[in-house]
Amino acid sequence: MDLLIDCVEDGASVSFMLPLTRDRARAFWQRVAEDVAAGHRILLIAEDTGGNRGVCGTVQLILNMPENQPHRADLAKMLVHRRARRQGLGQTLMRAAEVAARECGKTLLVLDAVTGGDAARMYERLGWVRVGDIPGYALYPGGGRCSATYYYRDLERT
């Protein structure tokens, strides 16, 4: 819960508005856990080493796609706690997600990110292909619209 709250409080546009209560964060993670148990989603978790500080990063692969898209997964909620940023954890999570996707037989990944944000720049550095921007796609947690940029990764060619 702390990871999600930290990211939202830092302004990440990841589906939640401020204030994000522990109850709402807990309900979100319970839904994620249900999807994982049902085989509809993969959740990758990074924890701090030493000091028992807890979860510092996550990324999800949504596997439950329409029947005409069995080769595809959506990558979602790539979250890194402020205390763990700029240390390569985001890249490590992304690479692990690609490995997990391949292991599930997925060959195409799709994601969206705030246009021009830190995550978008990282995806481009990692070789994700920019498809385009949608202006005013979502809201920042404190209000105000942000654009989203869509990306894809063809795992058969990387």
C-alpha positions in Angstrom: 0.0 0.0 0.0 2.8 2.4 0.9 4.3 2.2 -2.6 1.1 3.1 -4.4 0.4 5.9 -1.9 3.9 7.3 -2.2 3.7 7.4 -6.0 0.3 9.1 -6.1 1.4 11.6 -3.4 4.4 12.4 -5.7 2.0 13.2 -8.6 2.0 9.9 -10.6 -1.0 9.6 -12.8 -1.7 6.0 -12.1 -5.6 6.0 -11.9 -6.0 7.5 -8.4 -6.8 11.0 -7.1 -5.6 12.6 -3.9 -6.0 11.9 -1.1 -5.4 8.2 -1.6 -6.5 6.5 1.6 -5.0 3.2 2.9 -8.4 1.6 2.4 -8.6 2.5 -1.3 -5.0 1.4 -1.8 -5.7 -1.9 0.0 -8.8 -2.5 -2.1 -6.7 -1.9 -5.3 -4.1 -4.4 -4.2 -6.8 -7.0 -3.2 -8.2 -6.8 -6.7 -4.7 -7.2 -8.2 -4.2 -10.3 -5.9 -7.5 -11.8 -7.1 -6.4 -11.3 -10.7 -3.1 -12.9 -10.0 -4.7 -15.9 -8.4 -7.1 -16.2 -11.4 -4.1 -16.2 -13.8 -5.3 -12.9 -15.4 -2.3 -10.9 -14.3 1.3 -11.2 -13.3 2.7 -9.0 -10.5 6.4 -8.5 -10.2 7.7 -7.0 -6.9 11.0 -5.5 -5.9 11.9 -5.2 -2.2 14.6 -3.2 -0.5 17.6 -5.2 0.6 18.5 -4.7 4.2 16.7 -2.5 6.6 13.4 -4.3 5.9 11.9 -1.2 4.3 9.5 -3.2 2.2 8.3 -3.1 -1.3 10.0 -0.4 -3.4 8.8 -1.3 -6.9 6.2 -3.2 -8.9 5.1 -3.8 -12.4 2.1 -5.7 -13.8 1.3 -7.7 -16.9 -2.3 -7.9 -17.7 -2.8 -11.2 -19.5 -6.6 -11.3 -19.7 -7.0 -10.1 -23.3 -9.8 -10.7 -25.8 -9.7 -14.0 -27.6 -8.4 -12.5 -30.8 -5.3 -11.1 -28.9 -3.8 -14.1 -27.1 -0.3 -13.0 -28.1 -0.6 -9.6 -26.3 -0.4 -8.3 -22.8 -0.7 -4.8 -21.3 2.0 -3.6 -19.0 0.6 -1.5 -16.1 1.4 0.2 -12.9 5.1 0.3 -13.1 5.7 1.9 -9.7 9.0 2.8 -8.0 9.1 4.4 -4.6 10.8 7.8 -4.4 13.5 6.3 -2.1 14.5 3.8 -4.9 14.4 6.0 -8.0 17.3 6.8 -10.2 19.0 3.5 -9.3 18.0 1.4 -12.3 15.1 -0.4 -10.6 12.5 0.7 -13.2 14.7 -0.7 -16.0 15.2 -3.9 -14.0 11.4 -4.3 -13.5 10.8 -3.6 -17.2 13.3 -6.2 -18.3 11.8 -8.7 -15.8 8.3 -8.0 -17.2 9.5 -8.7 -20.7 11.0 -12.1 -19.6 7.8 -13.0 -17.8 5.8 -12.1 -20.9 7.9 -14.3 -23.1 7.5 -17.1 -20.6 3.7 -16.8 -21.0 4.0 -16.9 -24.7 3.3 -13.2 -25.2 5.0 -11.5 -28.1 3.5 -8.0 -28.0 3.4 -5.6 -25.0 1.5 -2.3 -24.9 1.6 0.5 -22.3 0.8 4.1 -21.8 2.6 6.8 -19.8 2.3 10.5 -19.1 3.6 12.3 -22.1 7.1 13.6 -21.5 7.4 12.2 -18.0 10.2 10.2 -16.4 8.6 6.9 -17.2 8.0 7.8 -20.9 11.7 8.8 -21.2 12.8 5.5 -19.7 10.5 3.5 -22.0 12.1 5.2 -25.0 15.6 4.6 -23.7 14.6 0.9 -23.4 13.6 0.7 -27.0 9.8 0.8 -26.7 8.2 2.2 -29.9 6.1 5.4 -29.4 2.7 5.2 -31.2 1.2 8.6 -30.4 -0.2 11.0 -27.8 -3.7 11.5 -26.6 -4.2 15.0 -25.2 -6.0 15.4 -21.9 -6.2 11.6 -21.4 -6.2 11.6 -17.6 -5.9 13.7 -14.5 -2.9 14.1 -12.3 -3.7 13.1 -8.7 -4.0 16.7 -7.6 -6.1 17.7 -10.6 -5.2 19.1 -14.0 -5.2 17.1 -17.2 -2.2 15.2 -18.6 -1.6 13.7 -22.0 -0.8 10.0 -22.4 1.7 8.5 -24.9 1.1 4.9 -26.0 4.1 2.6 -26.6 4.5 -1.0 -27.8 7.3 -3.6 -27.6 7.5 -6.4 -30.2 9.2 -9.2 -28.2 9.7 -11.2 -31.4 12.1 -8.6 -32.7 14.0 -7.7 -29.5 
